[in-house]
Amino acid sequence: MKVLHVMNGPNWGGSYRFVSQLCERQRAQGVDAVVCYLQGGEVKHRVEELGAPLLSYDPVRTYSTKRERWADIEKGYEKIAREWNPDLINSHLSLSHLLTRRILSRWENKPKWVALIHQSWKQYGYGQDVQKHPWKKYMMMMRYGLGDAVITSKCDRITTVSEAVRQDCIKLWMGKDRVTNVYSGIIPVPADTMPDLRSQWGIPKEHRVIAALGYFDPRKGFDQLIKAFLLFADRYPDVHVVIGGGDIWGDPQHRELLFSLRNSSRHAKRIHILGEQPSGAAFMFNADICAIPSIEEAFSLVVVEAMQFGKPSVVTSAGGCKDVARDNLESLVFQSCNVPDLAAKLERLLAEPELAARLGKAAATRALTELTLDRCARDHIRVYTEVLGERETK
């Protein structure tokens, strides 16, 4: 079975890392899987560092319009795909779905096509651009939601990263029988290999850390986490908040907002805002509580990386995190955008160490048995086998 995973864009985030590791795990399970990276830039080397073979197309010229750039990337992608001649293409993210549909429309004896939806269309209503232009909120949701629905109408199967995203796809008539949920997963790492980052952060070992990680994007809700912390900071002088991430598309607007919130508070020394982290696992190993304060979150690899080390979490009610780290089983779930509720759930874990320990123990069990990337890779291969089998019976 030859599978071509297709990604696009010069940025690097959780989805890109996940796809690269998924490809590597599928190869370990006997699938001839390769990543096709379109407009990869320097970040394409990270794919190879994770052990995935790479076929890439890097435009070397500049373009006067976005449409012109897409047309050139489409030509490069089609050349790669035809020369490698896969049995199945697994596309990831909207532009990859669009370009896959276009090149397959011209392809006789074309490969089967599975589209993996990494994000809910709801997330696009809370991005950086919408914060600058609020009137764009529902336009962006409709653009990406209906856009993905139309684009993927020709694919053989749709997979999602969480049940919440699957349900959002079904709401847009993508087809209940066509959409299969396959939870994402991590490659577990031994705790004894993790570095001590607290000394670098300037936090005493006996103090406690609430940690959050991701792009500095309004959707991540990091500003809400800081506001929640300030509601109980006076009562817990040993508690710190550590937020790590990088600017999305190089826009520093949200990071500057976080610095402003921190610097205007009386507890600025206990609010640590860091840059992009080389390892989510190492970052979360050094936390006591994982916080996912997102306005909307399809699936968080960050929370699973924390769960593997027995860290309890407080996660948003909007999206798929609550299905991964379940309320009162592996986490406490707060009502999205409700800062007092977020503060109350965090404070409860701080005040009740027995509860935190119980949730953490259950979290480690779930992460290491049900949320591994090996399991995820097998489940995707099962979908590929079903789709390829459908071709054989027609």
Contacts in CASP RR format, 6 or more apart in sequence:
PFRMAT RR
TARGET T0000
AUTHOR 0000-0000-0000
METHOD contacts of the structure
MODEL  1
MKVLHVMNGPNWGGSYRFVSQLCERQRAQGVDAVVCYLQGGEVKHRVEEL
GAPLLSYDPVRTYSTKRERWADIEKGYEKIAREWNPDLINSHLSLSHLLT
RRILSRWENKPKWVALIHQSWKQYGYGQDVQKHPWKKYMMMMRYGLGDAV
ITSKCDRITTVSEAVRQDCIKLWMGKDRVTNVYSGIIPVPADTMPDLRSQ
WGIPKEHRVIAALGYFDPRKGFDQLIKAFLLFADRYPDVHVVIGGGDIWG
DPQHRELLFSLRNSSRHAKRIHILGEQPSGAAFMFNADICAIPSIEEAFS
LVVVEAMQFGKPSVVTSAGGCKDVARDNLESLVFQSCNVPDLAAKLERLL
AEPELAARLGKAAATRALTELTLDRCARDHIRVYTEVLGERETK
1 30 0 8 1.000
1 31 0 8 1.000
1 32 0 8 1.000
1 87 0 8 1.000
1 88 0 8 1.000
1 381 0 8 1.000
1 384 0 8 1.000
1 385 0 8 1.000
1 388 0 8 1.000
2 32 0 8 1.000
2 33 0 8 1.000
2 34 0 8 1.000
2 84 0 8 1.000
2 85 0 8 1.000
2 86 0 8 1.000
2 87 0 8 1.000
2 88 0 8 1.000
3 23 0 8 1.000
3 26 0 8 1.000
3 31 0 8 1.000
3 32 0 8 1.000
3 33 0 8 1.000
3 34 0 8 1.000
3 86 0 8 1.000
3 87 0 8 1.000
3 88 0 8 1.000
3 89 0 8 1.000
3 90 0 8 1.000
3 384 0 8 1.000
4 33 0 8 1.000
4 34 0 8 1.000
4 36 0 8 1.000
4 55 0 8 1.000
4 81 0 8 1.000
4 84 0 8 1.000
4 86 0 8 1.000
4 88 0 8 1.000
4 89 0 8 1.000
4 90 0 8 1.000
4 111 0 8 1.000
5 19 0 8 1.000
5 22 0 8 1.000
5 23 0 8 1.000
5 33 0 8 1.000
5 34 0 8 1.000
5 35 0 8 1.000
5 36 0 8 1.000
5 52 0 8 1.000
5 90 0 8 1.000
5 92 0 8 1.000
6 35 0 8 1.000
6 36 0 8 1.000
6 38 0 8 1.000
6 77 0 8 1.000
6 81 0 8 1.000
6 89 0 8 1.000
6 90 0 8 1.000
6 91 0 8 1.000
6 92 0 8 1.000
6 96 0 8 1.000
6 99 0 8 1.000
6 100 0 8 1.000
7 15 0 8 1.000
7 16 0 8 1.000
7 19 0 8 1.000
7 35 0 8 1.000
7 36 0 8 1.000
7 37 0 8 1.000
7 38 0 8 1.000
7 92 0 8 1.000
7 93 0 8 1.000
7 96 0 8 1.000
8 37 0 8 1.000
8 38 0 8 1.000
8 39 0 8 1.000
8 73 0 8 1.000
8 93 0 8 1.000
8 95 0 8 1.000
8 96 0 8 1.000
8 99 0 8 1.000
9 38 0 8 1.000
9 39 0 8 1.000
9 40 0 8 1.000
9 95 0 8 1.000
10 39 0 8 1.000
10 40 0 8 1.000
10 41 0 8 1.000
10 42 0 8 1.000
10 43 0 8 1.000
11 43 0 8 1.000
11 248 0 8 1.000
11 249 0 8 1.000
12 43 0 8 1.000
12 46 0 8 1.000
13 215 0 8 1.000
14 301 0 8 1.000
15 92 0 8 1.000
15 93 0 8 1.000
15 118 0 8 1.000
15 119 0 8 1.000
16 43 0 8 1.000
16 46 0 8 1.000
16 47 0 8 1.000
17 46 0 8 1.000
17 50 0 8 1.000
17 301 0 8 1.000
18 118 0 8 1.000
18 184 0 8 1.000
18 185 0 8 1.000
18 301 0 8 1.000
19 35 0 8 1.000
19 92 0 8 1.000
20 35 0 8 1.000
20 46 0 8 1.000
20 47 0 8 1.000
20 50 0 8 1.000
20 51 0 8 1.000
20 52 0 8 1.000
21 50 0 8 1.000
21 52 0 8 1.000
21 187 0 8 1.000
21 373 0 8 1.000
22 373 0 8 1.000
22 376 0 8 1.000
22 377 0 8 1.000
22 380 0 8 1.000
23 33 0 8 1.000
23 34 0 8 1.000
23 35 0 8 1.000
23 52 0 8 1.000
23 53 0 8 1.000
24 50 0 8 1.000
24 51 0 8 1.000
24 52 0 8 1.000
25 187 0 8 1.000
25 373 0 8 1.000
25 374 0 8 1.000
25 376 0 8 1.000
25 377 0 8 1.000
26 33 0 8 1.000
26 377 0 8 1.000
26 380 0 8 1.000
26 381 0 8 1.000
27 33 0 8 1.000
27 52 0 8 1.000
27 53 0 8 1.000
28 374 0 8 1.000
28 377 0 8 1.000
29 374 0 8 1.000
29 377 0 8 1.000
29 378 0 8 1.000
29 381 0 8 1.000
31 381 0 8 1.000
31 384 0 8 1.000
33 52 0 8 1.000
33 53 0 8 1.000
34 52 0 8 1.000
34 53 0 8 1.000
34 54 0 8 1.000
34 55 0 8 1.000
34 84 0 8 1.000
34 86 0 8 1.000
35 47 0 8 1.000
35 52 0 8 1.000
35 53 0 8 1.000
35 54 0 8 1.000
35 55 0 8 1.000
36 54 0 8 1.000
36 55 0 8 1.000
36 56 0 8 1.000
36 57 0 8 1.000
36 77 0 8 1.000
36 80 0 8 1.000
36 81 0 8 1.000
36 84 0 8 1.000
37 44 0 8 1.000
37 47 0 8 1.000
37 54 0 8 1.000
37 55 0 8 1.000
37 56 0 8 1.000
37 57 0 8 1.000
38 56 0 8 1.000
38 57 0 8 1.000
38 73 0 8 1.000
38 76 0 8 1.000
38 77 0 8 1.000
38 95 0 8 1.000
38 96 0 8 1.000
38 99 0 8 1.000
39 57 0 8 1.000
39 58 0 8 1.000
39 59 0 8 1.000
39 69 0 8 1.000
39 73 0 8 1.000
40 56 0 8 1.000
40 57 0 8 1.000
40 58 0 8 1.000
41 58 0 8 1.000
44 54 0 8 1.000
44 56 0 8 1.000
44 58 0 8 1.000
47 54 0 8 1.000
48 54 0 8 1.000
55 80 0 8 1.000
55 84 0 8 1.000
57 73 0 8 1.000
57 76 0 8 1.000
57 77 0 8 1.000
57 79 0 8 1.000
57 80 0 8 1.000
59 69 0 8 1.000
59 72 0 8 1.000
59 73 0 8 1.000
61 72 0 8 1.000
63 69 0 8 1.000
63 72 0 8 1.000
70 95 0 8 1.000
70 98 0 8 1.000
70 99 0 8 1.000
73 99 0 8 1.000
74 99 0 8 1.000
74 102 0 8 1.000
74 103 0 8 1.000
77 99 0 8 1.000
77 103 0 8 1.000
78 103 0 8 1.000
78 106 0 8 1.000
81 89 0 8 1.000
81 103 0 8 1.000
81 111 0 8 1.000
82 107 0 8 1.000
85 111 0 8 1.000
86 111 0 8 1.000
87 111 0 8 1.000
87 112 0 8 1.000
87 388 0 8 1.000
88 111 0 8 1.000
88 112 0 8 1.000
88 113 0 8 1.000
88 114 0 8 1.000
88 384 0 8 1.000
88 387 0 8 1.000
88 388 0 8 1.000
89 100 0 8 1.000
89 104 0 8 1.000
89 111 0 8 1.000
89 112 0 8 1.000
89 113 0 8 1.000
89 114 0 8 1.000
90 114 0 8 1.000
90 115 0 8 1.000
90 116 0 8 1.000
90 380 0 8 1.000
90 384 0 8 1.000
91 97 0 8 1.000
91 99 0 8 1.000
91 100 0 8 1.000
91 113 0 8 1.000
91 114 0 8 1.000
91 115 0 8 1.000
91 116 0 8 1.000
91 155 0 8 1.000
92 116 0 8 1.000
92 118 0 8 1.000
93 118 0 8 1.000
94 144 0 8 1.000
94 147 0 8 1.000
94 148 0 8 1.000
94 151 0 8 1.000
97 115 0 8 1.000
97 148 0 8 1.000
97 151 0 8 1.000
97 152 0 8 1.000
97 155 0 8 1.000
98 151 0 8 1.000
100 113 0 8 1.000
100 115 0 8 1.000
100 155 0 8 1.000
101 113 0 8 1.000
101 151 0 8 1.000
101 152 0 8 1.000
101 154 0 8 1.000
101 155 0 8 1.000
104 110 0 8 1.000
104 111 0 8 1.000
104 113 0 8 1.000
104 154 0 8 1.000
105 154 0 8 1.000
112 156 0 8 1.000
112 384 0 8 1.000
112 387 0 8 1.000
112 388 0 8 1.000
112 390 0 8 1.000
112 391 0 8 1.000
113 154 0 8 1.000
113 155 0 8 1.000
113 156 0 8 1.000
114 155 0 8 1.000
114 156 0 8 1.000
114 157 0 8 1.000
114 158 0 8 1.000
114 159 0 8 1.000
114 383 0 8 1.000
114 384 0 8 1.000
114 387 0 8 1.000
115 148 0 8 1.000
115 151 0 8 1.000
115 152 0 8 1.000
115 155 0 8 1.000
115 157 0 8 1.000
115 158 0 8 1.000
115 159 0 8 1.000
116 158 0 8 1.000
116 159 0 8 1.000
116 160 0 8 1.000
116 161 0 8 1.000
117 148 0 8 1.000
117 152 0 8 1.000
117 158 0 8 1.000
117 159 0 8 1.000
117 160 0 8 1.000
117 161 0 8 1.000
117 165 0 8 1.000
117 169 0 8 1.000
118 161 0 8 1.000
118 165 0 8 1.000
118 298 0 8 1.000
118 299 0 8 1.000
119 165 0 8 1.000
119 298 0 8 1.000
120 164 0 8 1.000
120 165 0 8 1.000
120 168 0 8 1.000
120 296 0 8 1.000
120 298 0 8 1.000
120 319 0 8 1.000
121 141 0 8 1.000
121 142 0 8 1.000
121 144 0 8 1.000
121 145 0 8 1.000
121 146 0 8 1.000
121 148 0 8 1.000
121 168 0 8 1.000
121 172 0 8 1.000
122 141 0 8 1.000
122 168 0 8 1.000
122 296 0 8 1.000
122 318 0 8 1.000
122 319 0 8 1.000
123 219 0 8 1.000
123 296 0 8 1.000
123 297 0 8 1.000
123 298 0 8 1.000
124 130 0 8 1.000
124 140 0 8 1.000
124 141 0 8 1.000
124 143 0 8 1.000
124 144 0 8 1.000
124 145 0 8 1.000
125 136 0 8 1.000
125 137 0 8 1.000
125 138 0 8 1.000
125 140 0 8 1.000
125 141 0 8 1.000
125 296 0 8 1.000
126 137 0 8 1.000
126 218 0 8 1.000
126 219 0 8 1.000
126 295 0 8 1.000
126 296 0 8 1.000
127 140 0 8 1.000
127 217 0 8 1.000
127 218 0 8 1.000
127 219 0 8 1.000
128 217 0 8 1.000
128 218 0 8 1.000
128 248 0 8 1.000
128 249 0 8 1.000
128 251 0 8 1.000
128 253 0 8 1.000
128 254 0 8 1.000
129 136 0 8 1.000
129 140 0 8 1.000
130 136 0 8 1.000
130 137 0 8 1.000
130 140 0 8 1.000
130 218 0 8 1.000
131 218 0 8 1.000
131 253 0 8 1.000
131 254 0 8 1.000
132 253 0 8 1.000
145 172 0 8 1.000
146 172 0 8 1.000
148 169 0 8 1.000
148 172 0 8 1.000
148 174 0 8 1.000
149 169 0 8 1.000
149 172 0 8 1.000
149 173 0 8 1.000
149 174 0 8 1.000
152 158 0 8 1.000
152 174 0 8 1.000
153 174 0 8 1.000
156 387 0 8 1.000
156 390 0 8 1.000
157 178 0 8 1.000
157 179 0 8 1.000
157 180 0 8 1.000
157 383 0 8 1.000
157 386 0 8 1.000
157 387 0 8 1.000
158 169 0 8 1.000
158 174 0 8 1.000
158 175 0 8 1.000
158 178 0 8 1.000
158 179 0 8 1.000
158 180 0 8 1.000
159 179 0 8 1.000
159 180 0 8 1.000
159 181 0 8 1.000
159 182 0 8 1.000
159 380 0 8 1.000
159 383 0 8 1.000
160 166 0 8 1.000
160 169 0 8 1.000
160 179 0 8 1.000
160 180 0 8 1.000
160 181 0 8 1.000
160 182 0 8 1.000
160 298 0 8 1.000
161 181 0 8 1.000
161 182 0 8 1.000
161 183 0 8 1.000
161 184 0 8 1.000
161 298 0 8 1.000
161 299 0 8 1.000
162 181 0 8 1.000
162 183 0 8 1.000
162 184 0 8 1.000
162 298 0 8 1.000
162 299 0 8 1.000
162 319 0 8 1.000
162 320 0 8 1.000
162 321 0 8 1.000
162 323 0 8 1.000
162 324 0 8 1.000
163 181 0 8 1.000
163 320 0 8 1.000
163 323 0 8 1.000
164 298 0 8 1.000
164 319 0 8 1.000
164 320 0 8 1.000
164 322 0 8 1.000
164 323 0 8 1.000
165 181 0 8 1.000
165 298 0 8 1.000
165 299 0 8 1.000
165 319 0 8 1.000
165 320 0 8 1.000
166 179 0 8 1.000
166 180 0 8 1.000
166 181 0 8 1.000
169 175 0 8 1.000
169 179 0 8 1.000
170 176 0 8 1.000
170 179 0 8 1.000
180 383 0 8 1.000
182 376 0 8 1.000
182 379 0 8 1.000
182 380 0 8 1.000
182 383 0 8 1.000
183 299 0 8 1.000
183 324 0 8 1.000
183 370 0 8 1.000
183 371 0 8 1.000
183 376 0 8 1.000
183 379 0 8 1.000
184 299 0 8 1.000
184 301 0 8 1.000
184 304 0 8 1.000
184 371 0 8 1.000
184 373 0 8 1.000
184 376 0 8 1.000
185 301 0 8 1.000
185 304 0 8 1.000
185 371 0 8 1.000
185 372 0 8 1.000
185 373 0 8 1.000
185 375 0 8 1.000
185 376 0 8 1.000
186 281 0 8 1.000
186 301 0 8 1.000
186 304 0 8 1.000
186 305 0 8 1.000
186 308 0 8 1.000
186 367 0 8 1.000
186 371 0 8 1.000
186 372 0 8 1.000
186 373 0 8 1.000
187 372 0 8 1.000
187 373 0 8 1.000
187 374 0 8 1.000
188 308 0 8 1.000
188 367 0 8 1.000
188 368 0 8 1.000
188 372 0 8 1.000
189 281 0 8 1.000
189 308 0 8 1.000
191 285 0 8 1.000
191 309 0 8 1.000
194 281 0 8 1.000
194 282 0 8 1.000
194 285 0 8 1.000
194 286 0 8 1.000
194 309 0 8 1.000
195 282 0 8 1.000
196 286 0 8 1.000
197 282 0 8 1.000
197 283 0 8 1.000
197 285 0 8 1.000
197 286 0 8 1.000
198 204 0 8 1.000
198 205 0 8 1.000
198 209 0 8 1.000
198 286 0 8 1.000
201 209 0 8 1.000
201 240 0 8 1.000
201 242 0 8 1.000
201 272 0 8 1.000
201 274 0 8 1.000
201 286 0 8 1.000
202 272 0 8 1.000
203 209 0 8 1.000
203 240 0 8 1.000
203 242 0 8 1.000
203 272 0 8 1.000
206 238 0 8 1.000
207 238 0 8 1.000
207 239 0 8 1.000
207 240 0 8 1.000
208 236 0 8 1.000
208 238 0 8 1.000
208 239 0 8 1.000
208 240 0 8 1.000
208 288 0 8 1.000
208 289 0 8 1.000
208 350 0 8 1.000
209 239 0 8 1.000
209 240 0 8 1.000
209 241 0 8 1.000
209 242 0 8 1.000
209 286 0 8 1.000
209 287 0 8 1.000
209 288 0 8 1.000
209 289 0 8 1.000
210 225 0 8 1.000
210 229 0 8 1.000
210 239 0 8 1.000
210 240 0 8 1.000
210 241 0 8 1.000
210 242 0 8 1.000
210 287 0 8 1.000
210 288 0 8 1.000
210 289 0 8 1.000
210 291 0 8 1.000
210 346 0 8 1.000
211 241 0 8 1.000
211 242 0 8 1.000
211 243 0 8 1.000
211 244 0 8 1.000
211 283 0 8 1.000
211 284 0 8 1.000
211 286 0 8 1.000
211 287 0 8 1.000
211 289 0 8 1.000
211 290 0 8 1.000
211 291 0 8 1.000
211 306 0 8 1.000
212 220 0 8 1.000
212 222 0 8 1.000
212 225 0 8 1.000
212 241 0 8 1.000
212 242 0 8 1.000
212 243 0 8 1.000
212 244 0 8 1.000
212 290 0 8 1.000
212 291 0 8 1.000
212 292 0 8 1.000
212 293 0 8 1.000
212 302 0 8 1.000
213 243 0 8 1.000
213 244 0 8 1.000
213 245 0 8 1.000
213 277 0 8 1.000
213 280 0 8 1.000
213 283 0 8 1.000
213 284 0 8 1.000
213 302 0 8 1.000
214 220 0 8 1.000
214 244 0 8 1.000
214 245 0 8 1.000
214 246 0 8 1.000
214 302 0 8 1.000
215 245 0 8 1.000
215 246 0 8 1.000
215 247 0 8 1.000
215 248 0 8 1.000
216 222 0 8 1.000
216 245 0 8 1.000
216 246 0 8 1.000
216 247 0 8 1.000
216 248 0 8 1.000
216 252 0 8 1.000
216 254 0 8 1.000
216 255 0 8 1.000
216 258 0 8 1.000
217 248 0 8 1.000
217 254 0 8 1.000
218 254 0 8 1.000
218 295 0 8 1.000
219 294 0 8 1.000
219 295 0 8 1.000
219 296 0 8 1.000
219 297 0 8 1.000
220 293 0 8 1.000
220 294 0 8 1.000
220 295 0 8 1.000
220 297 0 8 1.000
221 293 0 8 1.000
221 294 0 8 1.000
221 295 0 8 1.000
222 243 0 8 1.000
222 254 0 8 1.000
222 258 0 8 1.000
222 293 0 8 1.000
223 254 0 8 1.000
223 257 0 8 1.000
223 258 0 8 1.000
223 261 0 8 1.000
224 293 0 8 1.000
224 295 0 8 1.000
224 337 0 8 1.000
224 339 0 8 1.000
224 342 0 8 1.000
225 241 0 8 1.000
225 243 0 8 1.000
225 291 0 8 1.000
225 293 0 8 1.000
225 342 0 8 1.000
226 241 0 8 1.000
226 243 0 8 1.000
226 258 0 8 1.000
226 261 0 8 1.000
226 262 0 8 1.000
226 265 0 8 1.000
226 271 0 8 1.000
227 261 0 8 1.000
227 339 0 8 1.000
228 293 0 8 1.000
228 339 0 8 1.000
228 340 0 8 1.000
228 342 0 8 1.000
228 343 0 8 1.000
228 346 0 8 1.000
229 239 0 8 1.000
229 241 0 8 1.000
229 267 0 8 1.000
229 271 0 8 1.000
229 343 0 8 1.000
229 346 0 8 1.000
230 265 0 8 1.000
230 267 0 8 1.000
231 339 0 8 1.000
231 340 0 8 1.000
231 343 0 8 1.000
232 343 0 8 1.000
232 346 0 8 1.000
232 347 0 8 1.000
232 350 0 8 1.000
233 239 0 8 1.000
233 265 0 8 1.000
233 266 0 8 1.000
233 267 0 8 1.000
233 270 0 8 1.000
235 347 0 8 1.000
236 347 0 8 1.000
236 350 0 8 1.000
239 270 0 8 1.000
239 350 0 8 1.000
240 270 0 8 1.000
240 271 0 8 1.000
240 272 0 8 1.000
241 270 0 8 1.000
241 271 0 8 1.000
241 272 0 8 1.000
241 291 0 8 1.000
242 272 0 8 1.000
242 274 0 8 1.000
242 287 0 8 1.000
243 258 0 8 1.000
243 271 0 8 1.000
243 272 0 8 1.000
243 273 0 8 1.000
243 274 0 8 1.000
244 273 0 8 1.000
244 274 0 8 1.000
244 275 0 8 1.000
244 276 0 8 1.000
244 277 0 8 1.000
244 283 0 8 1.000
245 274 0 8 1.000
245 275 0 8 1.000
245 276 0 8 1.000
245 277 0 8 1.000
246 255 0 8 1.000
246 275 0 8 1.000
246 276 0 8 1.000
247 254 0 8 1.000
247 255 0 8 1.000
248 254 0 8 1.000
255 273 0 8 1.000
258 273 0 8 1.000
259 273 0 8 1.000
261 271 0 8 1.000
262 268 0 8 1.000
262 271 0 8 1.000
262 273 0 8 1.000
265 271 0 8 1.000
277 283 0 8 1.000
280 302 0 8 1.000
280 305 0 8 1.000
281 305 0 8 1.000
281 308 0 8 1.000
281 309 0 8 1.000
283 305 0 8 1.000
284 290 0 8 1.000
284 302 0 8 1.000
284 305 0 8 1.000
284 306 0 8 1.000
284 309 0 8 1.000
284 311 0 8 1.000
285 309 0 8 1.000
287 306 0 8 1.000
287 311 0 8 1.000
288 311 0 8 1.000
288 356 0 8 1.000
289 311 0 8 1.000
289 312 0 8 1.000
289 313 0 8 1.000
289 314 0 8 1.000
289 346 0 8 1.000
289 349 0 8 1.000
289 350 0 8 1.000
289 356 0 8 1.000
290 302 0 8 1.000
290 303 0 8 1.000
290 306 0 8 1.000
290 307 0 8 1.000
290 311 0 8 1.000
290 312 0 8 1.000
290 313 0 8 1.000
290 314 0 8 1.000
291 313 0 8 1.000
291 314 0 8 1.000
291 315 0 8 1.000
291 342 0 8 1.000
291 346 0 8 1.000
292 300 0 8 1.000
292 302 0 8 1.000
292 303 0 8 1.000
292 313 0 8 1.000
292 314 0 8 1.000
292 315 0 8 1.000
292 316 0 8 1.000
292 321 0 8 1.000
292 325 0 8 1.000
293 314 0 8 1.000
293 316 0 8 1.000
293 342 0 8 1.000
294 300 0 8 1.000
294 316 0 8 1.000
294 318 0 8 1.000
294 321 0 8 1.000
294 336 0 8 1.000
295 316 0 8 1.000
295 318 0 8 1.000
295 336 0 8 1.000
295 337 0 8 1.000
296 316 0 8 1.000
296 318 0 8 1.000
296 319 0 8 1.000
296 336 0 8 1.000
297 315 0 8 1.000
297 316 0 8 1.000
297 318 0 8 1.000
297 319 0 8 1.000
297 320 0 8 1.000
297 321 0 8 1.000
298 319 0 8 1.000
298 320 0 8 1.000
299 320 0 8 1.000
299 321 0 8 1.000
299 324 0 8 1.000
300 315 0 8 1.000
300 321 0 8 1.000
300 324 0 8 1.000
303 313 0 8 1.000
303 315 0 8 1.000
303 321 0 8 1.000
303 324 0 8 1.000
303 325 0 8 1.000
303 331 0 8 1.000
304 324 0 8 1.000
304 367 0 8 1.000
304 371 0 8 1.000
306 313 0 8 1.000
306 363 0 8 1.000
307 313 0 8 1.000
307 325 0 8 1.000
307 330 0 8 1.000
307 360 0 8 1.000
307 363 0 8 1.000
307 364 0 8 1.000
307 366 0 8 1.000
307 367 0 8 1.000
307 371 0 8 1.000
308 364 0 8 1.000
308 367 0 8 1.000
308 368 0 8 1.000
309 364 0 8 1.000
310 360 0 8 1.000
310 361 0 8 1.000
310 363 0 8 1.000
310 364 0 8 1.000
310 367 0 8 1.000
311 360 0 8 1.000
311 363 0 8 1.000
312 330 0 8 1.000
312 331 0 8 1.000
312 332 0 8 1.000
312 349 0 8 1.000
312 355 0 8 1.000
312 356 0 8 1.000
312 357 0 8 1.000
312 359 0 8 1.000
312 360 0 8 1.000
312 363 0 8 1.000
313 325 0 8 1.000
313 330 0 8 1.000
313 331 0 8 1.000
313 332 0 8 1.000
313 359 0 8 1.000
313 363 0 8 1.000
314 331 0 8 1.000
314 332 0 8 1.000
314 333 0 8 1.000
314 334 0 8 1.000
314 342 0 8 1.000
314 345 0 8 1.000
314 346 0 8 1.000
314 349 0 8 1.000
315 321 0 8 1.000
315 322 0 8 1.000
315 324 0 8 1.000
315 325 0 8 1.000
315 331 0 8 1.000
315 332 0 8 1.000
315 333 0 8 1.000
315 334 0 8 1.000
316 322 0 8 1.000
316 333 0 8 1.000
316 334 0 8 1.000
316 336 0 8 1.000
317 333 0 8 1.000
317 334 0 8 1.000
317 335 0 8 1.000
317 336 0 8 1.000
318 336 0 8 1.000
318 337 0 8 1.000
321 331 0 8 1.000
321 333 0 8 1.000
322 331 0 8 1.000
322 333 0 8 1.000
324 330 0 8 1.000
324 371 0 8 1.000
325 331 0 8 1.000
325 363 0 8 1.000
325 366 0 8 1.000
326 333 0 8 1.000
327 333 0 8 1.000
328 359 0 8 1.000
329 359 0 8 1.000
329 362 0 8 1.000
329 366 0 8 1.000
330 359 0 8 1.000
330 360 0 8 1.000
330 362 0 8 1.000
330 363 0 8 1.000
330 366 0 8 1.000
331 359 0 8 1.000
331 363 0 8 1.000
332 345 0 8 1.000
332 348 0 8 1.000
332 349 0 8 1.000
332 359 0 8 1.000
333 345 0 8 1.000
334 341 0 8 1.000
334 342 0 8 1.000
334 344 0 8 1.000
334 345 0 8 1.000
335 341 0 8 1.000
348 355 0 8 1.000
349 355 0 8 1.000
349 356 0 8 1.000
349 359 0 8 1.000
350 356 0 8 1.000
END
